[in-house]
Amino acid sequence: MVKKSILTFEELHPSERKVNVRTLEEVITLALEIAREGREGRKIGTMFVVSDAENTLKHSISMILDPLSCHPDEVRHIEEPNLRETVKELAQLDGAFIVSDSGIVLSACRYIDASSRGIRLPLGLGSRHMAAASITKRTNAVAVVVSESSIIRIFDNGKLIGEILPEEWPIHPEID
């Protein structure tokens, strides 16, 4: 069952996965910013794969020379403001971001190479959504997808578990 409308982070948190809730919150917040702002006047889509990074990296390949490699962890942390702006720029390129459970954005522009056998998604969702469902079926990761239509979808264990409409979700729930 897909959860819609206004949900809390705890309701979206996949209970059987050992995903760091704080990291997932930060990724969803960044996804909300991307969905609302777009880039240079246009809507963009992207994907974040959170947790089980080692296994996820085994099921993905770099599409270009990785712009995040060789930088120290402290500048690649999801809460680092400069990194967040860098991610927004890189989101214009194709591919996924791989985020460790501790919040380090390990890689950008990754092609997800996981079998989609047995994955069933609602009609109308594209290849980015299929990749998100596939990687979460093959690993213990959770995926957050920003559609070009600005809808954010969360995938776990090969299934769509939540949709967020950015205009209905406060960016900073504790102060909005």
Sequence and secondary structure as in RCSB ss.txt:
>XXXX:A:sequence
MVKKSILTFEELHPSERKVNVRTLEEVITLALEIAREGREGRKIGTMFVVSDAENTLKHSISMILDPLSCHPDEV
RHIEEPNLRETVKELAQLDGAFIVSDSGIVLSACRYIDASSRGIRLPLGLGSRHMAAASITKRTNAVAVVVSESS
IIRIFDNGKLIGEILPEEWPIHPEID
>XXXX:A:secstr
  B SS  HHHHS TTS   HHHHHHHHHHHHHHHHH BTTB   EEEEES HHHHHHTEEESSS TTTTS GGG
SBTT HHHHHHHHHHTTSSSEEEE TTSBEEEEEEEE    TT    TT  HHHHHHHHHHHHSS EEEEE TTS
 EEEEETTEEEEEE GGGS SSTTT 
